[in-house]
Amino acid sequence: MNPCELLDDLAGQGMTLTAKDGLLLLRGREDRINPELLQNLRARKAEILGVLESYDPKIEGVSVRQLKYVFADNWSYLEAHPEALAIHAKLYDESRQIAKGQIPEEFTSKVICIHCGEVWMPPNSLNPRNGCPWCFNRLAERPIPPTNHDLSEE
């Protein structure tokens, strides 16, 4: 059975197989998940991941499956309005980068946040009065990139 047939067979049994960060995630009725199935999935993991990733196009660097999950409440609207979906995907990708302490591509200006000090922000950003996107990192004790270097050197 090839990976596509396996995915179809799982769907027919009420199970779904997705990929996240190089892992296979199997969801469905526990009584249908047996050791033989798990062994088959482990043995063909790389091949199955390749198929799953090819079935999952990306918008602004974010997989459509992930966007459907994150924006489930508004998905029908976003699906019908590609411009709005692209903006949501871009902002979601930027928030993921910030959470990792990475500077999003468009954050090329330095501003002063009253809580974080000097931070990277998009051009034409004003000094934030009530906080900045990096404040969430500060509160969660995640990294905030230093502003004492030139981004053009990266």
N, C-alpha and C positions, 0 to 999 in steps of 0.2 A: 504494500500500500504506500503510495507516494504521499508527501506531506499535505498536498491539497486534498487528497481523498481522506486522509486522517482527520483534517480539520472539518471536512463535511460530515464524516462519521461521528465525530464528537458532537457537532451541532445537532445531528439527528438524535443523539442520546440526551440532549438538553444540557450539554457542557460547552464551555467556551475556553479557548486557549489563546492567551495574549502574551506579548513580550514586554518586559520592562527592565531596562538597564542590564540586558544580557541574560535575564532569567525568563523561564517559561512560567506563566501563571495559569493554572487550571482551575476553573470555577464550574460548579454544577453539583449534581446530586452525588453525595459521598458514597452511596451504595453502588454507584457505577464506576468508581475509581478503584481499579484493582492493581495488584502488583505487576501483572503482565503489561498493562497500559503504561504504568510509570516507567518500567524498564524500557519499553519501546520509545517513550518520549526522551528518556536520558540518552539512549543510544543514538538518536537522530536529532539531538538538540540543535546542533549547528545548522543542519539543513532546514529544520523547522523554523528557527529564528530568521534565516534568510528569506523564507517564504513569507512569514508574518511581516517582516520589515518591508518587503516589496509590495505587500497589500496595504500598507499604511503610509500613504503619501504625507508629505510634510508641508505646513504652511508657516512661513517665517521661522523655519527651524524646529517647529513643534509638530509632533505627529497628530494626525486628524483624530485618532482614537483618544489620545490624551485630551485634546481640545473638547471632544464630545463629552468626556467624563467631567472635566473641570467646569464646562459651561452647560451642563445638562439642562438646567432650568431654562436657558435661553437658546438652546441649540436650534430649534426650528426657525427662529428669527435669524440667527447668525448664518445658518445654512442657506437661507433665501437672500441674504445680503452679504456677498463676498467681501465687499469693502470693509464692512463692520467686523467680519470674521478675521480679516487680515490685521486690522488694528488690535483686536483682542488678542490674537496670537502673538503679535509683536510685543505688546505690553506684558503678556504672561511670560514670554521668553526673557524679557528684561528683568522681570521680578525673580525668575529662577537664577539668572546670572548674579543679581544683587545678593540673593540669599547665599550664594556660594562665595561671595566676596570678590566677584569679578566685575570689571567695569564694562557695562554695555557699550557697544560700538558708538552710539550717538552721544554718550556722556563725555563731552570733550571740554566742558567749561568747569571752572572751579567757583563754588559759591560758599558762603558761610551759613551753616545751620546753627541755630542757637543751642542745639543739644549735642551735635556731633563735631562741630568745628568746621574746618574747610573740607569739602567733599566734592566729588565729581557729579555733575548734573548735565542735562542737555543744554545746548546753546540757548541763550536768551532766558535762562531760568533766573528768577529773582531769588534773593536770599529768603529761604523758607521761614515763615514765622511760627508755624505750628509743627514743624518737623519736616524731615525729608525722607526719601525712600530708604536711606541708610539707617534711619532711626530704628527700624525693625531689627537690623543686624546688631546695633548697639544694645538694644533691650534683650536680645537673645544671646548676647555675647558671641556673635559671629564676627568675622573680620570685616573691616572697612578699609578699602585700599588707600594707601597714603597718597597725598597730592604733591609730594616733593619730587616728582619726576615728570618728564615730558612724555606724553602718550605717543608722540610721533616716533619715539625710539623703540617702541614695542613691535 
